[in-house]
Amino acid sequence: MYWNDLFGLSRNIDAMQHALSAESLARSADTEMRFLRSTVEQLADACNRLMLLNRAMWELLQKRTGASEAELLDLINELDLRDGVLDGKLQPSRVCSKCNRVLSKRSRRCLYCGAEADDADPFRGV
């Protein structure tokens, strides 16, 4: 009888340790989920602020210069195609200020026209 009680107690201890471990993992997962939810909310807020800023800048530019929506769309497509793919994304790359071709990341000069790379681009790395 004593051995059965001892064996049962041992099984209960194992079950309790397993339950505590699972509870600890669940708490950890819940904490991680809350952090990720907060991060996603912050990113959504930043995107909304950037959309507002871009819209304000476009409307200001349009009022001051008379630029049209068609010109804006043409420029968006031109910028999008600089990496060779029309995918709605602006891939970071340097463009030659002289011939407008993509510059090699390893060269300080344009491989096509020989112009010196202009590294003063404020949007580089953004």
C-alpha positions in Angstrom: 0.0 0.0 0.0 2.8 2.4 0.9 4.4 2.0 -2.6 1.2 2.6 -4.4 0.7 5.8 -2.4 4.2 6.9 -3.1 3.8 6.1 -6.8 0.5 8.0 -6.9 2.1 11.0 -5.2 5.0 10.9 -7.7 2.6 10.9 -10.6 0.7 13.8 -9.0 3.9 15.8 -8.6 4.8 15.2 -12.2 1.3 16.3 -13.4 1.6 19.4 -11.2 5.0 20.3 -12.6 3.7 19.8 -16.1 0.7 22.0 -15.4 2.9 24.7 -13.9 5.2 24.6 -16.9 2.2 24.8 -19.3 0.8 27.7 -17.3 4.2 29.5 -17.4 4.4 29.0 -21.2 0.8 30.3 -21.6 1.6 33.4 -19.5 4.8 34.0 -21.6 2.8 33.6 -24.8 0.1 36.0 -23.6 2.8 38.6 -22.7 4.4 38.2 -26.1 1.0 38.5 -27.8 0.3 41.7 -26.0 3.7 43.2 -27.0 3.2 42.2 -30.6 -0.4 43.7 -30.6 1.0 46.9 -29.2 3.8 47.0 -31.8 1.3 46.4 -34.7 -0.9 49.2 -33.3 2.1 51.6 -33.2 3.0 50.7 -36.8 -0.5 51.3 -37.9 -0.5 54.7 -36.2 2.8 55.5 -37.9 1.5 54.5 -41.3 -1.6 56.6 -40.8 0.5 59.6 -39.9 2.7 59.1 -42.9 -0.4 58.8 -45.2 -1.7 62.1 -43.8 1.7 63.7 -44.2 2.0 62.5 -47.8 -1.5 63.6 -48.7 -0.8 67.1 -47.2 2.5 67.4 -49.1 0.8 66.3 -52.4 -2.0 68.8 -52.0 0.5 71.6 -51.2 2.6 70.7 -54.2 -0.4 70.5 -56.4 -1.6 74.0 -55.3 1.8 75.6 -55.7 2.9 74.0 -59.0 -0.4 72.9 -60.7 0.9 69.4 -61.0 -1.7 66.9 -62.0 -2.8 63.5 -60.7 -1.6 61.9 -64.0 1.9 63.4 -63.5 2.0 62.0 -59.9 1.0 58.6 -61.1 3.5 58.6 -63.9 6.3 59.5 -61.4 5.1 56.8 -59.0 5.4 54.2 -61.8 8.8 55.6 -62.8 10.1 55.3 -59.2 8.6 51.9 -58.8 10.3 50.6 -62.0 13.8 51.8 -60.9 14.4 48.3 -59.5 13.1 46.7 -62.7 9.8 45.5 -61.2 6.4 47.2 -61.2 5.3 45.9 -57.8 4.1 48.9 -55.8 7.3 48.9 -53.7 10.3 51.3 -53.6 13.4 49.2 -53.3 16.4 51.0 -51.9 18.8 51.7 -54.6 21.1 54.5 -55.8 20.3 56.1 -59.2 22.8 57.9 -61.3 22.0 61.7 -61.4 23.3 61.9 -64.9 21.8 58.9 -66.8 19.2 57.8 -64.3 20.3 54.2 -64.2 20.6 52.1 -61.1 24.1 52.3 -59.6 26.1 49.3 -58.4 26.3 49.1 -54.6 30.0 48.3 -54.9 31.0 51.2 -57.2 31.4 54.9 -56.6 31.0 55.6 -60.4 28.1 54.8 -62.7 28.9 51.7 -64.8 27.1 53.2 -67.8 28.2 56.9 -68.0 31.1 57.0 -65.5 29.5 59.8 -63.4 30.5 60.0 -59.8 27.9 58.6 -57.4 26.0 61.3 -55.5 25.7 59.9 -52.0 23.9 63.0 -50.6 20.5 61.4 -51.2 18.4 62.1 -48.0 16.2 59.1 -48.7 19.0 56.6 -49.0 18.6 53.8 -46.5 15.0 54.8 -45.7 
